[in-house]
Amino acid sequence: MEFTIDQIAQLLEGTVEGDGSQVIDTLKKIQEGTPGSIGFLSNLKYEKYLYTTKCSAIIVSEDFTPQKKITTTLIKVKDPYTAFSKLLENYAALTKPNPLGKEEPCYLGENSTIGEGFYRGAYSYIGKNCTIGENVKIYPQVYIGDGVTIGNNCVLYSGVKIYSQSKIGNDCEIHSGAIIGSDGFGFSPQADGTYKNVPQLGNVVLEDNVSIGANSTIDCATLGSTLIKKGAKLDNQVQIAHNVTIGENTVIASQAGVAGSTIIGKNCVLAGKSSIVGHIELADRTIVGGNTGIMKSVNEPGTTLFGFIGFDLKASLKSYSIFKKLPLLQDKLRELEKK
């Protein structure tokens, strides 16, 4: 696909500084640019590459001023990262495969319906009494259990497993290996030291515009629903336990885990390998750092937590700076003890 810089600037609602008539046919990182490519500069740590890049065009902030001479054309926008994301989205829509129809063999259970514009890959399975919307892509070896509801414009990549009675909204994307609706980890300890299984009778509900990463697992509720609210984004290898609620537009990075019956507010960020105990609540806009464990509820919106046992960010950093000095402090203490 080929477009001029001027055409791209019009799409991104930006202004051009340089030769807007040049043709762009690919997207590249700023440090890996080639003639005919376009990149972006959002993080100023990468500004040094602007002065050596081979990209024909670079998307920058509207208030950015180069400190040295440049040979590339600039497209100035309000937010370079958002603009480049929009460009990627449009590029993907034009270049990604758009499979349609039914491959064989595949299975559709009785009383199940699927809307127009569908794709059903080979060896995919759809159980009984399912309702699937329009423009849904179901890739090979996807399993959809009985009574599942899926909205419009969803994509289920190869190997996705959707357990019975799950409900998925519109515009959702579920990546390979993800499991939606598996049993919650419910076992009752017995007097003889064994554990008895507690039946998990609820389901999972994904609202609109939810993304679930590869090999992530969302357990069904014991009763009621495990709820992932609209706009939430889960990375690969994330574990969400039974009866959890994830708020709107909350993002959770790889290998994070949320234990049962916890409520996460909206616009929260859980970094990689963070862990949240069960039966607590995190207020809106809570940020949890990587490898941080949260042991109690967070009631103040906008709180940032960091540390093995998460507590206030500033206090954690201050404590860590003291921790690094412990050997020196120990030597001084010994000297004082001798005196």
C-alpha positions as CSV (number, residue, x, y, z in Angstrom):
1,M,0.0,0.0,0.0
2,E,1.3,3.4,-0.9
3,F,0.3,6.9,0.4
4,T,1.9,10.3,0.3
5,I,3.0,12.0,3.5
6,D,0.4,14.6,2.9
7,Q,-2.4,12.0,2.8
8,I,-1.1,10.4,6.0
9,A,-1.0,13.8,7.7
10,Q,-4.6,14.4,6.7
11,L,-5.6,11.1,8.3
12,L,-3.8,11.9,11.5
13,E,-5.0,15.5,11.5
14,G,-1.4,16.7,11.6
15,T,0.7,19.3,9.8
16,V,3.7,18.6,7.5
17,E,7.1,20.2,7.8
18,G,9.1,19.2,4.7
19,D,8.3,17.4,1.5
20,G,4.8,16.0,1.8
21,S,4.7,14.6,-1.7
22,Q,7.0,11.7,-0.8
23,V,5.4,8.2,-1.0
24,I,5.3,6.0,2.1
25,D,4.9,2.2,1.7
26,T,5.9,0.8,5.1
27,L,6.1,1.5,8.8
28,K,9.4,1.3,10.8
29,K,11.0,2.1,14.1
30,I,12.8,5.4,14.0
31,Q,16.2,3.7,14.5
32,E,15.5,1.1,11.8
33,G,14.0,3.4,9.1
34,T,14.5,3.0,5.4
35,P,13.6,5.3,2.5
36,G,9.8,5.1,1.9
37,S,9.1,4.3,5.6
38,I,7.4,6.3,8.4
39,G,8.2,6.2,12.1
40,F,7.4,8.2,15.2
41,L,9.1,9.9,18.1
42,S,7.2,9.9,21.4
43,N,9.8,9.2,24.0
44,L,12.6,11.8,23.8
45,K,15.2,9.2,24.8
46,Y,15.0,8.2,21.1
47,E,15.5,11.8,19.8
48,K,19.1,11.0,18.9
49,Y,17.9,8.7,16.1
50,L,15.9,11.5,14.5
51,Y,19.1,13.1,13.2
52,T,20.4,9.8,11.6
53,T,17.1,8.1,10.6
54,K,16.6,6.9,7.1
55,C,12.8,7.2,7.5
56,S,11.1,9.5,4.9
57,A,8.8,10.8,7.6
58,I,8.6,10.9,11.4
59,I,5.5,11.7,13.5
60,V,6.4,14.1,16.3
61,S,4.6,16.2,18.9
62,E,3.2,19.5,17.6
63,D,5.4,21.4,20.1
64,F,8.6,19.5,19.2
65,T,11.6,21.5,17.8
66,P,14.7,19.7,16.5
67,Q,18.0,20.6,18.1
68,K,20.0,19.7,15.0
69,K,19.6,19.6,11.3
70,I,17.3,16.8,10.0
71,T,16.8,15.3,6.6
72,T,13.4,13.7,7.2
73,T,10.0,15.2,6.8
74,L,8.0,15.8,10.1
75,I,4.3,15.2,10.7
76,K,3.3,17.2,13.8
77,V,0.4,16.0,15.8
78,K,-1.0,16.4,19.4
79,D,0.1,12.9,20.5
80,P,2.7,11.0,18.4
81,Y,2.1,7.6,20.1
82,T,-1.7,7.8,19.6
83,A,-1.3,9.0,16.0
84,F,1.1,6.2,15.2
85,S,-1.3,3.7,16.8
86,K,-4.1,5.0,14.6
87,L,-1.8,4.6,11.6
88,L,-1.0,1.0,12.6
89,E,-4.7,0.3,13.0
90,N,-5.5,1.6,9.5
91,Y,-2.5,-0.2,8.0
92,A,-3.6,-3.5,9.6
93,A,-7.1,-3.1,8.3
94,L,-5.8,-2.8,4.8
95,T,-3.2,-5.6,4.9
96,K,-4.4,-8.2,7.3
97,P,-6.1,-11.3,5.9
98,N,-9.9,-11.2,6.2
99,P,-11.0,-14.8,5.9
100,L,-14.7,-15.5,5.3
101,G,-16.9,-18.5,5.2
102,K,-16.6,-22.0,6.6
103,E,-13.7,-24.5,6.4
104,E,-14.3,-28.2,6.8
105,P,-14.5,-30.0,9.0
106,C,-16.1,-27.9,11.6
107,Y,-19.1,-28.3,13.9
108,L,-22.2,-26.2,14.7
109,G,-24.5,-27.5,17.4
110,E,-28.3,-27.5,17.2
111,N,-30.2,-24.3,17.9
112,S,-27.0,-22.3,17.5
113,T,-26.9,-19.3,15.2
114,I,-24.1,-17.2,13.7
115,G,-24.5,-13.8,11.9
116,E,-23.3,-12.7,8.5
117,G,-19.7,-12.1,7.6
118,F,-18.4,-14.9,9.7
119,Y,-15.3,-17.1,9.4
120,R,-15.2,-20.6,10.9
121,G,-11.8,-22.3,10.7
122,A,-11.2,-26.0,10.3
123,Y,-11.8,-28.2,13.4
124,S,-13.6,-25.4,15.2
125,Y,-16.5,-26.5,17.5
126,I,-19.6,-24.5,18.5
127,G,-21.9,-26.2,20.9
128,K,-25.7,-26.1,21.3
129,N,-27.8,-23.0,21.9
130,C,-25.1,-20.5,21.1
131,T,-25.7,-17.0,19.7
132,I,-22.9,-15.5,17.7
133,G,-23.0,-12.1,16.1
134,E,-21.9,-10.7,12.8
135,N,-18.4,-10.5,11.4
136,V,-17.0,-12.9,14.0
137,K,-13.8,-14.7,13.1
138,I,-13.4,-18.1,14.7
139,Y,-10.0,-19.6,13.8
140,P,-9.1,-23.3,13.6
141,Q,-9.4,-25.5,16.7
142,V,-11.5,-23.0,18.7
143,Y,-13.9,-24.6,21.2
144,I,-17.1,-22.8,22.2
145,G,-19.3,-24.6,24.7
146,D,-23.1,-24.7,25.0
147,G,-25.1,-21.6,25.6
148,V,-22.3,-19.2,24.8
149,T,-23.2,-15.6,23.6
150,I,-20.7,-13.7,21.4
151,G,-21.3,-10.2,20.1
152,N,-20.4,-8.6,16.8
153,N,-16.9,-8.1,15.3
154,C,-15.1,-10.5,17.7
155,V,-11.9,-12.5,16.9
156,L,-11.1,-15.8,18.5
157,Y,-7.7,-17.0,17.5
158,S,-6.6,-20.6,17.2
159,G,-6.9,-22.8,20.3
160,V,-9.2,-20.5,22.3
161,K,-11.5,-22.3,24.7
162,I,-14.8,-20.7,25.7
163,Y,-16.6,-22.7,28.4
164,S,-20.4,-23.1,28.5
165,Q,-22.6,-20.1,29.4
166,S,-19.9,-17.5,28.9
167,K,-21.0,-14.1,27.5
168,I,-18.7,-12.0,25.3
169,G,-19.6,-8.5,24.1
170,N,-18.9,-6.7,20.9
171,D,-15.4,-6.0,19.4
172,C,-13.5,-8.4,21.7
173,E,-10.3,-10.1,20.8
174,I,-9.1,-13.3,22.4
175,H,-5.7,-14.6,21.6
176,S,-4.5,-18.2,21.1
177,G,-4.6,-20.5,24.1
178,A,-6.7,-18.3,26.2
179,I,-9.3,-20.1,28.4
180,I,-12.5,-18.3,29.4
181,G,-14.8,-19.9,32.0
182,S,-12.6,-22.7,33.5
183,D,-13.5,-23.8,37.1
184,G,-12.5,-21.4,39.8
185,F,-10.0,-22.8,42.4
186,G,-12.7,-23.8,44.9
187,F,-11.9,-26.6,47.4
188,S,-13.2,-27.2,50.9
189,P,-10.7,-28.6,53.4
190,Q,-11.9,-31.8,55.2
191,A,-11.2,-33.1,58.7
192,D,-9.0,-35.9,57.3
193,G,-6.7,-33.4,55.5
194,T,-8.3,-33.9,52.0
195,Y,-10.1,-31.3,49.9
196,K,-13.6,-31.5,48.5
197,N,-14.4,-29.8,45.2
198,V,-16.8,-26.9,45.4
199,P,-18.9,-26.8,42.3
200,Q,-18.5,-23.6,40.2
201,L,-21.9,-22.8,38.9
202,G,-21.4,-19.2,37.6
203,N,-20.0,-17.9,34.3
204,V,-17.6,-15.3,32.8
205,V,-18.8,-12.0,31.2
206,L,-16.6,-10.0,28.9
207,E,-18.1,-6.6,28.1
208,D,-17.4,-4.7,24.8
209,N,-13.9,-4.0,23.5
210,V,-12.1,-6.3,25.8
211,S,-8.7,-7.9,24.8
212,I,-7.5,-11.2,26.3
213,G,-3.8,-12.2,25.7
214,A,-2.5,-15.6,24.7
215,N,-2.6,-18.3,27.3
216,S,-4.5,-16.2,29.9
217,T,-7.1,-17.8,32.0
218,I,-10.4,-16.3,33.4
219,D,-12.2,-18.6,35.9
220,C,-15.9,-18.8,36.1
221,A,-17.7,-17.6,39.2
222,T,-18.8,-19.9,42.0
223,L,-22.2,-18.1,41.7
224,G,-22.9,-15.1,39.6
225,S,-20.3,-13.9,37.2
226,T,-16.6,-13.1,36.9
227,L,-16.8,-9.8,35.1
228,I,-14.3,-8.1,32.8
229,K,-15.7,-4.6,32.1
230,K,-15.6,-2.8,28.8
231,G,-12.3,-1.6,27.4
232,A,-10.2,-3.8,29.8
233,K,-7.0,-5.2,28.3
234,L,-5.2,-8.3,29.6
235,D,-1.7,-9.3,28.5
236,N,-0.5,-12.9,27.9
237,Q,-0.4,-15.3,30.8
238,V,-2.7,-13.5,33.1
239,Q,-4.7,-15.3,35.7
240,I,-8.1,-14.0,36.9
241,A,-9.8,-16.0,39.6
242,H,-13.5,-16.7,40.3
243,N,-15.9,-13.8,41.0
244,V,-13.3,-11.1,40.3
245,T,-14.4,-7.8,38.7
246,I,-12.0,-5.9,36.5
247,G,-13.0,-2.3,35.9
248,E,-13.4,-0.4,32.7
249,N,-10.2,0.4,30.8
250,T,-8.0,-1.4,33.3
251,V,-4.8,-2.9,31.9
252,I,-3.0,-6.0,33.3
253,A,0.4,-7.0,32.2
254,S,1.9,-10.5,31.7
255,Q,2.1,-13.0,34.6
256,A,-0.1,-10.9,36.9
257,G,-2.6,-12.7,39.0
258,V,-5.8,-11.6,40.8
259,A,-7.2,-13.9,43.5
260,G,-10.9,-14.6,44.0
261,S,-13.7,-12.1,44.7
262,T,-11.4,-9.1,44.3
263,I,-12.8,-5.9,42.7
264,I,-10.4,-3.9,40.6
265,G,-11.5,-0.3,39.8
266,K,-11.5,1.4,36.4
267,N,-8.4,2.8,34.6
268,C,-6.1,0.8,36.9
269,V,-2.6,-0.6,35.8
270,L,-1.3,-3.9,37.1
271,A,2.3,-4.3,35.9
272,G,4.0,-7.7,35.2
273,K,4.1,-10.3,37.9
274,S,2.0,-8.3,40.3
275,S,-0.3,-10.3,42.6
276,I,-3.5,-9.3,44.3
277,V,-4.9,-11.3,47.2
278,G,-8.6,-12.2,47.3
279,H,-11.6,-10.4,48.8
280,I,-10.1,-6.8,48.6
281,E,-10.8,-3.8,46.4
282,L,-8.5,-1.5,44.5
283,A,-9.8,2.1,43.9
284,D,-10.0,3.6,40.4
285,R,-6.6,4.6,38.8
286,T,-4.6,2.4,41.1
287,I,-1.1,1.6,39.7
288,V,0.6,-1.5,40.9
289,G,4.3,-1.9,40.1
290,G,6.0,-5.0,38.7
291,N,6.5,-7.9,41.2
292,T,4.3,-6.0,43.7
293,G,2.1,-7.9,46.1
294,I,-1.1,-6.2,47.3
295,M,-2.4,-7.6,50.6
296,K,-5.1,-5.2,51.6
297,S,-7.7,-2.9,50.0
298,V,-6.6,0.4,48.4
299,N,-9.3,3.1,49.0
300,E,-7.6,6.2,47.6
301,P,-8.1,6.7,43.9
302,G,-4.8,7.3,41.9
303,T,-2.6,5.5,44.4
304,T,0.7,4.1,43.1
305,L,2.1,1.0,44.9
306,F,5.5,-0.6,44.7
307,G,7.4,-3.3,46.6
308,F,7.2,-7.0,47.4
309,I,4.4,-6.0,49.9
310,G,3.0,-3.0,48.2
311,F,2.9,0.3,50.1
312,D,3.2,4.0,49.2
313,L,5.6,4.6,46.3
314,K,7.6,7.4,47.9
315,A,7.9,5.5,51.2
316,S,8.9,2.4,49.4
317,L,11.7,4.2,47.4
318,K,13.0,5.9,50.6
319,S,13.1,2.5,52.4
320,Y,14.9,0.9,49.5
321,S,17.5,3.7,49.5
322,I,18.1,2.9,53.2
323,F,18.2,-0.8,52.5
324,K,21.1,-0.4,50.0
325,K,23.1,1.3,52.8
326,L,22.5,-1.4,55.4
327,P,26.1,-2.9,55.2
328,L,27.6,0.5,55.8
329,L,25.2,1.2,58.6
330,Q,26.0,-2.2,60.1
331,D,29.7,-1.3,60.1
332,K,29.1,2.0,61.8
333,L,26.9,0.3,64.4
334,R,29.7,-2.2,65.2
335,E,32.2,0.6,65.6
336,L,29.9,2.4,68.0
337,E,29.4,-0.9,69.9
338,K,33.1,-1.3,70.3
339,K,33.5,2.3,71.6
